[in-house]
Amino acid sequence: MKVTLKVWRQKNRNTPGGFKTYTSPELNGNMSFLEMLDVVNEELATRGEEPIAFDHDCREGICGTCSLVIDGKPHGPHKGIATCQTYMRSFKDGDEIVVEPFRAKAFPLIKDLVCDRKAFDRIQQAGGFITVRTGAAPDANSIPVPKPDADLAMDAAQCIGCGACVAACKNASAMLFVAAKISHLGLMPQGQPERYKRAKAMVDQMDEEGFGACTVTGSCEAVCPKEISLDFIARMNRDYGVALLKGDPKAVKGGGAG
Amino acid sequence: MNIVYRIWNSSLGKKYLMALTGAAMFAFLIGHLVGNLQVFGPPELINEYAHFLKSKPALIWGARLGLLACVGLHIFAAVTLAQLNAAARPQAYAKPGAYAASPASQYMLPTGIVILAFIVYHLAHFTAMLPGVNGLGDFSKLTTTLHGETVPDVYAMMVLGLQVTWVFLFYLIAQALLFMHLSHGLAAMFQSLGFRDHVWWPRIQCFAKGVSLALFLGYSLIAVAIYTRFIGTDYVDRKKYDLKAANAQPVPALVAAQGKEAK
């Protein structure tokens, strides 16, 4: 099979970009979308043209590095998988496929289809952690966790931070990502000490990065390769609201017990 | 940090404002519908109700100012969030996305703008009774006698007002868009305030669709019943006769329009 690619090409952030059309060489339907780009790039390189820059790493759907908006949908036509797990057999011979980078102010473009998603790292650093005793790993079951809570926390923890939620949202909102991170820690006993501080810190950082707000359209949930539920956004809204009602903790004079 | 500052300045805080003011306006919509459905009773029923409301200025002005504050905050939140959202994606996609998003959820701002225009018109039409906007004449001249007192004839005003085709159509369109706005907004309200989980979300969606449909049917029923001359025709004809008999000075435009409608 062969496909026509309409790809966003942009040299760097400060140079205006535009679409360029390429015809792929003969493809195998069992190639992944990224392998198809590899093949196209190989041909471009042999012709002496600049290959198309795109993000990729594990190619197993677990690292969250691959991106791409394929025909208007982040991670391609299927549900619950990333671009790397999208195969060419999902397209027909002769199809024209439009490939764009994730577009958001908070995800500035680096080159072609590669954008800078460090805003997610900064949100994580603002509060996506817990305080733990260092040393040997504690016994797995030393803290009892109800099974439904553990399952729900695992659902949230599945987030691979790829940013498809931002790319799909009409407001370029990062709520699903932030909600998943807040929930996965906030659902566990280990995450309780910083629960409300975390919600405030991560939401503040999210706002500072310039992401949009939530209109509850559900696009993020629909494109998420890990099918993270919008329920978590409600959970984040709840935690943030409770945090606001609780207010800041009492200021300690003289450094507390420390 | 200050709770007011955070609500005013954070994206989540503005969604709380949006949800809470929306909830208050939704409560008003239910009350307003119940009040208006009295038009299906005898004319005295709704006239008495209107007179009762007017006789409690603290109640009515409290509600009006409260609603005005809600509308103001709802618009403030909508405009600032829309700006934030537009700024968050400076470059649009070539292929339109909005994958899996319902039309209602994508067009909250446009439907909201039309509803706002309708509210302004509706207030000018029936509350301020500006003679220029109803296509008939001066509604404030319509009066009736209730327990020996001369009071505004709300029943006649509603019937005459909604018998005008373009007014009727505008009311109907506004109700349809309100249905669209609420079918999404009522559910999103719970989401924004954090009241949602896998058990309650289907129930909330069912509630939002059901209640917004009920409001649409209720409000439209009034307009349709009046426009199709199902209710009130005899009464407004009699009014016209009474007006003539009493040799009152009806507004010419109003009488002319009544005459046209009656034939």
Interface residues (C-beta under 8 A of the other chain):
Chain A: K6 W8 F19 V69 D71 G72 K73 P74 V98 E100 R103 A104 K105 A106 A168 K170 N171 A172 S173 K200 V203 D204 M206 D207 G210 F211 G212 A213 C214 T215 V216 T217 G218 S219 E221 A222 V223 S229 L230 D231 I233 A234 R235 M236 N237 R238 D239 Y240 G241 L244 L245 G247 D248
Chain B: M1 I3 R6 I7 N9 S10 S11 L12 G13 K14 K15 Y16 L81 L84 N85 A87 A88 R89 P90 Q91 A92 Y93 A94 K95 P96 G97 A98 Y99 A100 A101 S102 S105 Q106 M108 H184 A187 A188 F190 Q191 S192 L193 G194 F195 R196 D197 H198 W201
